[in-house]
Amino acid sequence: MKKLIINGGNELSGTIKIGGAKNSVVALIPAAMLSDEVVIIDNVPNISDVQKLIEMVKLLGAEVTYENDTLIIDNRKSKNAEISEEYSTSIRASYYFMGVLLSKYKKAKISYPGGCVIGSRPIDFHLKGFEKLGAKIKIEDNSYTITAEELKGTEIYLDFASVGATINIMFAAIYAEGTTKIYNAAKEPEIVNIVSLLNSMGARVSGAGTDVITIKGVKKLERGRIEVIPDRIEAGTYIMLGTLLGNNLKIEGVIKEHLGAVIAKLQETGADLKFVENYVIVNKVEKLKSVNIITKTYPGFPTDLGQPMSTLLTQCEGISKFEETIYENRMRHIPHLNEMGANIEADNCNAKIIGKTNLVGREVIATDLRAGAAMMVAGMIAKGTTIITNIEHILRGYENIVDKLSNVGADIKLIED
């Protein structure tokens, strides 16, 4: 079992370089398999989710090279294959192979996807989209078989602007005959990044970044290349750390426009942020003001930063309110924060955070990826030693986290029992 050991209170100074976006690369890798040629992805983060997806790509017959942040996927010998439970349950993003294999081979067989237990995350929107395109779905023993004699472009309205459903339906429509329109599509920057790769391979997709995405079907995709955008969630997490512990902490590789809601809320607390080109300088602020946070789909405050932000709110003077509107199990880290000295009252998807409180190191659990980030932030500011178990969750989304934080002054190490 891997653990993070953190001795808190250290000032952070120096430079942290943000890696490629986890939420982008986990869809870019399946997207690459829509091509019959070689696809190159640059700025690929060194996270466990990438390694798991590489295993699945190899299962599907592709040859893979991953060196110096560049991933080369050669699809010239790729084939269709079942994505078994062994693979699918290890990572939520395995479901993107549903859309890819259905589009390319008119058949996909995959077990139900795994991932963090942060609430009900049904794939109904994905499946309804596939059916609208002409697919038939058979569910047996937690395994999905999705087939189509042919796929035909259509108009699809999403009841919720789901990132996963938007991407998966887009994949399925790439080789469909005619034109597909997705209404109430998700608008996240990661979707723009994915569409850039698809179009570099010869797809005809427009409207990325808006709530209507149009896909004109093609017969074939060729070679393509893309650079993964910087991870706005990683950047937001480190900006929060800088607000609590920074001394001219430089966070490099930040696209300010991708963090609009986060920056606005941090500035509302009184955070000291200086943006210059593609980086930000962050300094510790002694007296932070309480704010209210409501997570929303993009461009609202991202659900993936709600949990780390809740840790920062424990250091704000007064009462802050935190409401989660995307996933119902985003409060599982709250009891652990309270064990460390926080004063938080939680009820379902709402929390009242009373600050400022002094946190003390404890042994805590990373119940999911972003809860793990929240506990890491707590450990960094707590007095004494914090031990975080179940950190495999954290390693799924934060590249080289120990090295990055150690290099700017944190007392943090990873051990394996």
MIPAMI-400832 format. One record per residue (C-alpha): residue number from 1; x, y, z. Coordinates in nm, 2 decimals. Layout:
{NUM,{X,Y,Z}}
...
END
This chain:
{1,{0.00,0.00,0.00}}
{2,{0.13,0.34,-0.10}}
{3,{0.11,0.63,0.14}}
{4,{0.19,1.00,0.13}}
{5,{0.37,1.14,0.44}}
{6,{0.35,1.52,0.47}}
{7,{0.51,1.74,0.74}}
{8,{0.30,2.05,0.71}}
{9,{0.37,2.43,0.73}}
{10,{0.66,2.46,0.49}}
{11,{0.67,2.77,0.27}}
{12,{0.65,2.70,-0.10}}
{13,{0.89,2.89,-0.33}}
{14,{1.02,2.82,-0.68}}
{15,{0.85,2.69,-0.99}}
{16,{0.59,2.42,-1.05}}
{17,{0.53,2.33,-1.42}}
{18,{0.18,2.21,-1.50}}
{19,{0.14,1.89,-1.70}}
{20,{-0.10,1.79,-1.96}}
{21,{-0.47,1.77,-1.87}}
{22,{-0.58,1.44,-1.73}}
{23,{-0.94,1.50,-1.84}}
{24,{-0.82,1.56,-2.20}}
{25,{-0.56,1.29,-2.24}}
{26,{-0.80,1.01,-2.12}}
{27,{-1.02,1.09,-2.42}}
{28,{-0.74,1.18,-2.67}}
{29,{-0.59,0.83,-2.64}}
{30,{-0.91,0.64,-2.74}}
{31,{-0.97,0.91,-3.00}}
{32,{-0.64,0.83,-3.16}}
{33,{-0.77,0.48,-3.24}}
{34,{-1.03,0.61,-3.48}}
{35,{-0.75,0.65,-3.72}}
{36,{-0.59,0.37,-3.92}}
{37,{-0.26,0.54,-3.92}}
{38,{0.00,0.68,-3.68}}
{39,{-0.12,0.94,-3.42}}
{40,{0.11,1.15,-3.20}}
{41,{0.01,1.31,-2.87}}
{42,{0.25,1.55,-2.71}}
{43,{0.26,1.68,-2.35}}
{44,{0.12,1.35,-2.22}}
{45,{0.12,1.35,-1.83}}
{46,{0.29,1.07,-1.64}}
{47,{-0.02,0.95,-1.45}}
{48,{-0.15,0.60,-1.38}}
{49,{-0.46,0.66,-1.60}}
{50,{-0.24,0.70,-1.90}}
{51,{-0.07,0.37,-1.83}}
{52,{-0.40,0.19,-1.80}}
{53,{-0.52,0.33,-2.13}}
{54,{-0.20,0.24,-2.30}}
{55,{-0.27,-0.12,-2.19}}
{56,{-0.61,-0.11,-2.35}}
{57,{-0.47,0.04,-2.68}}
{58,{-0.22,-0.25,-2.69}}
{59,{-0.51,-0.49,-2.63}}
{60,{-0.67,-0.35,-2.95}}
{61,{-0.35,-0.43,-3.15}}
{62,{-0.19,-0.09,-3.17}}
{63,{0.18,-0.04,-3.13}}
{64,{0.27,0.22,-2.87}}
{65,{0.58,0.42,-2.78}}
{66,{0.58,0.66,-2.48}}
{67,{0.89,0.86,-2.43}}
{68,{0.97,1.22,-2.31}}
{69,{0.60,1.32,-2.27}}
{70,{0.52,1.21,-2.63}}
{71,{0.29,0.92,-2.70}}
{72,{0.30,0.75,-3.05}}
{73,{0.01,0.52,-3.13}}
{74,{0.05,0.32,-3.45}}
{75,{-0.30,0.18,-3.55}}
{76,{-0.19,0.01,-3.88}}
{77,{-0.24,-0.34,-3.71}}
{78,{-0.52,-0.24,-3.48}}
{79,{-0.83,-0.46,-3.45}}
{80,{-1.15,-0.48,-3.25}}
{81,{-1.15,-0.67,-2.92}}
{82,{-1.36,-0.70,-2.61}}
{83,{-1.26,-0.46,-2.33}}
{84,{-1.30,-0.70,-2.03}}
{85,{-1.38,-0.61,-1.67}}
{86,{-1.01,-0.65,-1.59}}
{87,{-0.94,-0.33,-1.79}}
{88,{-1.27,-0.14,-1.78}}
{89,{-1.32,-0.13,-1.40}}
{90,{-0.97,0.02,-1.35}}
{91,{-1.06,0.35,-1.52}}
{92,{-1.38,0.55,-1.59}}
{93,{-1.25,0.67,-1.93}}
{94,{-1.26,0.31,-2.06}}
{95,{-1.61,0.39,-2.18}}
{96,{-1.47,0.61,-2.46}}
{97,{-1.38,0.29,-2.64}}
{98,{-1.76,0.23,-2.67}}
{99,{-1.79,0.52,-2.91}}
{100,{-1.46,0.46,-3.08}}
{101,{-1.52,0.09,-3.15}}
{102,{-1.88,0.13,-3.25}}
{103,{-1.78,0.40,-3.49}}
{104,{-1.49,0.22,-3.65}}
{105,{-1.61,-0.14,-3.64}}
{106,{-1.98,-0.11,-3.58}}
{107,{-1.95,-0.32,-3.27}}
{108,{-1.82,-0.26,-2.92}}
{109,{-1.82,-0.50,-2.63}}
{110,{-1.71,-0.36,-2.29}}
{111,{-1.77,-0.42,-1.92}}
{112,{-1.92,-0.14,-1.71}}
{113,{-1.65,0.13,-1.65}}
{114,{-1.49,0.20,-1.31}}
{115,{-1.34,0.51,-1.16}}
{116,{-1.38,0.71,-0.84}}
{117,{-1.69,0.65,-0.62}}
{118,{-1.81,1.01,-0.63}}
{119,{-2.17,0.93,-0.69}}
{120,{-2.41,0.80,-0.95}}
{121,{-2.25,0.84,-1.29}}
{122,{-2.48,0.65,-1.52}}
{123,{-2.39,0.62,-1.89}}
{124,{-2.76,0.65,-2.00}}
{125,{-2.69,0.97,-2.21}}
{126,{-2.41,0.78,-2.39}}
{127,{-2.63,0.48,-2.47}}
{128,{-2.93,0.69,-2.58}}
{129,{-2.70,0.88,-2.81}}
{130,{-2.57,0.56,-2.97}}
{131,{-2.93,0.44,-3.01}}
{132,{-3.03,0.76,-3.19}}
{133,{-2.74,0.70,-3.43}}
{134,{-2.88,0.36,-3.51}}
{135,{-2.71,0.12,-3.26}}
{136,{-2.86,-0.16,-3.07}}
{137,{-2.75,-0.23,-2.71}}
{138,{-2.75,-0.55,-2.52}}
{139,{-2.66,-0.56,-2.15}}
{140,{-2.57,-0.89,-2.00}}
{141,{-2.38,-0.96,-1.67}}
{142,{-2.26,-0.60,-1.64}}
{143,{-2.12,-0.62,-2.00}}
{144,{-2.24,-0.40,-2.29}}
{145,{-2.26,-0.52,-2.65}}
{146,{-2.33,-0.23,-2.88}}
{147,{-2.38,-0.30,-3.25}}
{148,{-2.50,-0.13,-3.56}}
{149,{-2.55,-0.24,-3.92}}
{150,{-2.50,0.13,-4.01}}
{151,{-2.48,0.46,-3.82}}
{152,{-2.67,0.75,-3.95}}
{153,{-2.63,1.12,-3.85}}
{154,{-2.91,1.26,-3.64}}
{155,{-2.99,1.53,-3.39}}
{156,{-2.93,1.45,-3.03}}
{157,{-3.03,1.67,-2.73}}
{158,{-2.85,1.60,-2.40}}
{159,{-3.07,1.66,-2.09}}
{160,{-2.74,1.74,-1.90}}
{161,{-2.43,1.89,-2.06}}
{162,{-2.23,1.58,-1.98}}
{163,{-1.86,1.59,-2.09}}
{164,{-1.84,1.21,-2.12}}
{165,{-2.16,1.18,-2.33}}
{166,{-2.06,1.47,-2.55}}
{167,{-1.73,1.31,-2.63}}
{168,{-1.85,0.95,-2.67}}
{169,{-2.14,1.05,-2.90}}
{170,{-1.90,1.26,-3.10}}
{171,{-1.67,0.96,-3.15}}
{172,{-1.96,0.74,-3.25}}
{173,{-2.07,1.00,-3.51}}
{174,{-1.73,1.04,-3.68}}
{175,{-1.80,0.76,-3.93}}
{176,{-2.18,0.79,-3.94}}
{177,{-2.34,0.87,-4.27}}
{178,{-2.46,1.23,-4.29}}
{179,{-2.45,1.50,-4.02}}
{180,{-2.50,1.47,-3.64}}
{181,{-2.58,1.77,-3.42}}
{182,{-2.53,1.75,-3.04}}
{183,{-2.74,2.01,-2.86}}
{184,{-2.67,2.12,-2.50}}
{185,{-2.32,1.98,-2.56}}
{186,{-2.05,2.03,-2.29}}
{187,{-1.82,2.33,-2.35}}
{188,{-1.51,2.23,-2.15}}
{189,{-1.17,2.33,-2.29}}
{190,{-1.08,1.96,-2.30}}
{191,{-1.35,1.90,-2.56}}
{192,{-1.19,2.17,-2.78}}
{193,{-0.86,1.99,-2.75}}
{194,{-1.01,1.66,-2.85}}
{195,{-1.19,1.81,-3.15}}
{196,{-0.85,1.96,-3.26}}
{197,{-0.70,1.61,-3.27}}
{198,{-1.00,1.47,-3.46}}
{199,{-0.99,1.75,-3.72}}
{200,{-0.61,1.71,-3.76}}
{201,{-0.69,1.35,-3.86}}
{202,{-0.94,1.45,-4.12}}
{203,{-1.27,1.46,-3.92}}
{204,{-1.52,1.74,-3.98}}
{205,{-1.63,1.86,-3.64}}
{206,{-1.73,2.22,-3.57}}
{207,{-1.88,2.40,-3.27}}
{208,{-1.64,2.28,-3.00}}
{209,{-1.66,2.51,-2.70}}
{210,{-2.02,2.60,-2.77}}
{211,{-2.34,2.42,-2.68}}
{212,{-2.40,2.29,-3.03}}
{213,{-2.14,2.05,-3.19}}
{214,{-2.18,1.94,-3.55}}
{215,{-2.02,1.63,-3.69}}
{216,{-2.02,1.56,-4.06}}
{217,{-1.94,1.19,-4.12}}
{218,{-1.62,1.09,-4.30}}
{219,{-1.51,0.76,-4.45}}
{220,{-1.15,0.75,-4.31}}
{221,{-0.92,0.93,-4.07}}
{222,{-0.55,0.97,-4.14}}
{223,{-0.24,1.07,-3.94}}
{224,{-0.28,1.33,-3.67}}
{225,{-0.10,1.52,-3.40}}
{226,{-0.20,1.72,-3.10}}
{227,{-0.05,1.87,-2.78}}
{228,{-0.24,1.81,-2.46}}
{229,{-0.36,2.14,-2.31}}
{230,{-0.23,2.22,-1.95}}
{231,{-0.43,2.06,-1.67}}
{232,{-0.65,2.34,-1.53}}
{233,{-0.74,2.12,-1.23}}
{234,{-0.38,2.06,-1.14}}
{235,{-0.31,2.43,-1.19}}
{236,{-0.61,2.53,-0.97}}
{237,{-0.49,2.30,-0.69}}
{238,{-0.14,2.44,-0.69}}
{239,{-0.28,2.80,-0.70}}
{240,{-0.48,2.72,-0.39}}
{241,{-0.17,2.58,-0.22}}
{242,{0.02,2.90,-0.32}}
{243,{-0.25,3.11,-0.16}}
{244,{-0.20,2.92,0.17}}
{245,{0.18,2.87,0.16}}
{246,{0.34,3.06,-0.13}}
{247,{0.63,3.29,-0.13}}
{248,{0.65,3.41,-0.49}}
{249,{0.55,3.06,-0.60}}
{250,{0.55,3.04,-0.98}}
{251,{0.31,2.81,-1.15}}
{252,{0.40,2.77,-1.51}}
{253,{0.17,2.65,-1.79}}
{254,{-0.15,2.81,-1.69}}
{255,{-0.42,2.91,-1.93}}
{256,{-0.60,3.19,-1.74}}
{257,{-0.91,3.17,-1.95}}
{258,{-0.97,2.81,-1.85}}
{259,{-0.98,2.90,-1.48}}
{260,{-1.21,3.20,-1.49}}
{261,{-1.46,3.10,-1.22}}
{262,{-1.18,2.96,-1.00}}
{263,{-0.97,3.28,-1.03}}
{264,{-1.28,3.50,-0.96}}
{265,{-1.36,3.31,-0.64}}
{266,{-1.00,3.30,-0.52}}
{267,{-0.97,3.68,-0.58}}
{268,{-1.30,3.71,-0.38}}
{269,{-1.12,3.55,-0.08}}
{270,{-0.84,3.80,-0.12}}
{271,{-0.58,3.58,-0.29}}
{272,{-0.26,3.74,-0.42}}
{273,{-0.24,3.63,-0.79}}
{274,{-0.02,3.79,-1.05}}
{275,{-0.07,3.66,-1.40}}
{276,{0.21,3.70,-1.66}}
{277,{0.17,3.54,-2.00}}
{278,{0.14,3.16,-1.93}}
{279,{0.23,3.16,-1.56}}
{280,{0.10,3.30,-1.23}}
{281,{0.29,3.42,-0.92}}
{282,{0.11,3.33,-0.60}}
{283,{0.18,3.46,-0.24}}
{284,{0.04,3.35,0.09}}
{285,{-0.24,3.57,0.23}}
{286,{-0.27,3.57,0.61}}
{287,{-0.63,3.68,0.62}}
{288,{-0.86,3.52,0.37}}
{289,{-1.23,3.61,0.34}}
{290,{-1.51,3.35,0.34}}
{291,{-1.69,3.29,0.01}}
{292,{-1.97,3.06,-0.13}}
{293,{-1.89,2.80,-0.39}}
{294,{-2.14,2.63,-0.62}}
{295,{-2.00,2.38,-0.86}}
{296,{-2.13,2.40,-1.22}}
{297,{-2.06,2.27,-1.56}}
{298,{-1.80,2.48,-1.76}}
{299,{-1.76,2.78,-1.75}}
{300,{-1.88,2.75,-1.39}}
{301,{-1.67,2.65,-1.09}}
{302,{-1.54,2.30,-1.17}}
{303,{-1.66,2.00,-0.96}}
{304,{-1.30,1.87,-0.97}}
{305,{-1.18,2.17,-0.77}}
{306,{-1.46,2.18,-0.52}}
{307,{-1.30,1.95,-0.27}}
{308,{-0.95,2.11,-0.27}}
{309,{-1.13,2.45,-0.25}}
{310,{-1.32,2.33,0.06}}
{311,{-0.99,2.28,0.24}}
{312,{-0.89,2.64,0.15}}
{313,{-1.22,2.76,0.29}}
{314,{-1.13,2.62,0.63}}
{315,{-0.86,2.89,0.64}}
{316,{-1.10,3.18,0.55}}
{317,{-1.24,3.40,0.82}}
{318,{-1.62,3.35,0.87}}
{319,{-1.87,3.11,0.72}}
{320,{-1.84,2.97,0.37}}
{321,{-2.10,2.76,0.19}}
{322,{-2.00,2.49,-0.05}}
{323,{-2.27,2.33,-0.27}}
{324,{-2.19,2.04,-0.51}}
{325,{-2.44,2.01,-0.80}}
{326,{-2.27,1.75,-1.02}}
{327,{-2.19,1.44,-0.81}}
{328,{-2.36,1.35,-0.48}}
{329,{-2.06,1.19,-0.31}}
{330,{-1.82,1.48,-0.32}}
{331,{-1.84,1.52,0.06}}
{332,{-1.67,1.20,0.16}}
{333,{-1.35,1.40,0.25}}
{334,{-1.53,1.62,0.51}}
{335,{-1.51,1.38,0.80}}
{336,{-1.14,1.35,0.75}}
{337,{-1.10,1.73,0.74}}
{338,{-1.30,1.75,1.06}}
{339,{-1.07,1.49,1.22}}
{340,{-0.78,1.73,1.14}}
{341,{-0.96,2.02,1.32}}
{342,{-1.19,2.17,1.06}}
{343,{-1.53,2.29,1.16}}
{344,{-1.76,2.17,0.88}}
{345,{-2.12,2.08,0.89}}
{346,{-2.22,1.87,0.59}}
{347,{-2.56,1.76,0.47}}
{348,{-2.58,1.56,0.15}}
{349,{-2.44,1.79,-0.12}}
{350,{-2.41,2.10,0.10}}
{351,{-2.15,2.20,0.35}}
{352,{-2.11,2.50,0.59}}
{353,{-1.75,2.57,0.66}}
{354,{-1.67,2.78,0.96}}
{355,{-1.32,2.93,0.97}}
{356,{-1.05,3.00,1.03}}
{357,{-0.95,2.67,1.20}}
{358,{-0.60,2.53,1.27}}
{359,{-0.55,2.19,1.12}}
{360,{-0.34,1.92,1.28}}
{361,{-0.18,1.62,1.11}}
{362,{-0.36,1.29,1.12}}
{363,{-0.38,0.96,0.93}}
{364,{-0.65,1.01,0.67}}
{365,{-0.78,0.84,0.36}}
{366,{-0.80,0.96,0.00}}
{367,{-1.15,0.84,-0.08}}
{368,{-1.13,0.95,-0.44}}
{369,{-0.90,1.15,-0.67}}
{370,{-1.01,1.50,-0.58}}
{371,{-1.08,1.42,-0.22}}
{372,{-0.71,1.30,-0.21}}
{373,{-0.61,1.64,-0.34}}
{374,{-0.81,1.81,-0.07}}
{375,{-0.64,1.60,0.20}}
{376,{-0.30,1.67,0.04}}
{377,{-0.37,2.05,0.07}}
{378,{-0.48,1.99,0.43}}
{379,{-0.17,1.80,0.51}}
{380,{0.05,2.08,0.36}}
{381,{-0.10,2.34,0.59}}
{382,{-0.15,2.13,0.90}}
{383,{0.07,2.13,1.21}}
{384,{0.26,1.81,1.24}}
{385,{0.26,1.50,1.02}}
{386,{-0.03,1.39,0.80}}
{387,{-0.04,1.03,0.65}}
{388,{-0.26,0.99,0.35}}
{389,{-0.35,0.63,0.25}}
{390,{-0.52,0.50,-0.06}}
{391,{-0.32,0.75,-0.26}}
{392,{-0.35,0.55,-0.58}}
{393,{-0.64,0.78,-0.64}}
{394,{-0.42,1.09,-0.63}}
{395,{-0.16,0.93,-0.86}}
{396,{-0.44,0.89,-1.12}}
{397,{-0.46,1.27,-1.18}}
{398,{-0.15,1.45,-1.04}}
{399,{0.17,1.40,-1.24}}
{400,{0.49,1.36,-1.03}}
{401,{0.32,1.52,-0.73}}
{402,{0.60,1.44,-0.48}}
{403,{0.88,1.57,-0.70}}
{404,{0.69,1.89,-0.80}}
{405,{0.61,1.98,-0.44}}
{406,{0.94,1.87,-0.29}}
{407,{1.12,2.09,-0.54}}
{408,{0.94,2.40,-0.41}}
{409,{1.00,2.33,-0.04}}
{410,{0.74,2.09,0.07}}
{411,{0.83,1.81,0.31}}
{412,{0.64,1.53,0.13}}
{413,{0.74,1.17,0.05}}
{414,{0.58,0.86,-0.09}}
{415,{0.63,0.53,0.09}}
{416,{0.52,0.18,0.01}}
{417,{0.44,-0.06,0.30}}
END
